Amino acid sequence: MSAVAGSAFLGTGSAQAGSQENNPCQRLSAGQVKYNSFGANRVTFATATGRESNVVTITGCVRSGNGYVQEWQDWGYAGLKGFAPPGLTWEDTFKSPTGSYSVTEALGRSNPGTALAYHTVNANSRWGGEYGPTYNQYFEGSGGPSDENLYTYMNQGYYEQAAVINYNRRPDMNTVQGASYAIFLHAGRTTSAGCLSTSLETVNRFLRSSRPGDRIIMGAVDDIFTPYSADPFGAITQKYSQGGGPAWQPGLQRGGRTEGRWRLPELPGRSHHLVSPLRSPFLVGSHPRQVGLPRL
């Protein structure tokens, strides 16, 4: 893959660890969020104190009048190595993506009463990790070595219930092979290769209240929030955007590239390294590629 044009905009520096933001709904109401919520009825935040932290505070916000109020709050985990810098997520990094993503699908043992499109997991259920048309998509079949066996992970408790975060997939963006896959909010509270996880009770609550187009905003506190204010139902201010804020919008031109249609930096090759010889929960979601070994 070719290098990303305008990579200076993305930046590769580390967001310094700081204080957790325990009132993200208030910050969203004040327009102090760098990423667009697109006026969603419900916005869920998953924030860590810094990019290297894998512990997140997960907060559910719902629209109320001209702002948002908190419905619930819990804690959970992100990827084993925390969050990737904005725009720099790919396989085998053990980092969750940073940004604002919609939710339109879910999966698990049985529909808990969600309005999202729901996949009832069976023995043939897979999530595509092999390069090709099924990459980062649900399908049913025997699958290949990099495709996730959803049935196995469901019976281990992780995918008892899960919401699909629309990172690297439609409707949020075109799918890029190798830019990571199977980014879910799922049960089973464990560090992973890119998912968010929390209690089954919280995932069920999330699913029952979610509607297609609700959003998850996730990342390190300093990557998500800004002291500047703007309309919470629109993009961040023009002044802030020109200063380098992400303020993601579909098709928005940034430094020679189009957000939502980006390409990744060239990588030295698709990793086949062994992370652990044990069956480890660290490998749930967006798994590293392995040869001849169980993935979990």
C-alpha positions, 0 to 999 in steps of 0.5 A: 500500500502507498503512503498516506498523502498529507500524513503530517496532518495525522501526526504520530505523536503520543497523546499524553496521559491525563485525567479521565473525562467523566462528563463527556455528555456535558462536553458534547453539549458545549460543542467541545468534542473534536469529532462530529456526532452528526446530530445522533440521538444517542452518542456513546463515548469510550475514552482512555486517559492516554493513547497507551492506556487500555482502560476506558470509561464508557458513557451513554449520552442521549439528546435532550433539548439543545444538548445531551444528558448522561443515561449511564456510565461503566468501565471496560477495555480497549485494545491491548496497546490502547488507541491508535493515533487518529487515522493510523489504525491497521492490523496487528497493532493491538490498538483500537481506532480513534474517531466517531463511528456509527452503529447499524448492526449487532450480533449474538446468541439472540436478539435482546430487543435491538432496532439494529440489524441483528445477526443470530450467531450459529455454527457457520457464522464468521466475520471476514478477516481474509482479504477479499469481498468478505473482509470486515463483513458478516458471512456464513461459511467455513471461512479461512484462517483469518476469519473470526469464528463468531460461534466459538467466541460467543460460547466463550462469552465474548460475543454473547452480545456485540455491537458492530462499530462501523470502522473501516466499513460502510456506511462510514467509509469504504473498506480498506484491506488490512486496515483492521476488522471486527471492531466491536463493542462486546461483552466479556471485559477483556483487553483485545486486539482492537475491540471495546469490551464491558459487562454483558449488562451494559452491552445489552442496555446499549443494544436495546436503546440503540437505533441505526445511526447512533454513534460511538466516539472513542479514543484518548481524552486529548484526541477527543475533546477540545477547549473550543466550543461549537455547535454540538449538532454540527462540525467543530468550528472552522477555526479549529478545523483549520488549526488541525482538528480532525472534525471528520466529515464524509468526503472532507478533503484533508491535506491531499486525501479524502477522509473516509477514502484513505489509504494506509502507510505501506507496511513491511508485510502482513504479520504472522508472528505468534503473540502467545502459545496459549489460548489468550483472551488478548486476541479477541477482535481484529486478531493478528494473523497466525499460521497453524495455531488457534487464534484464541 
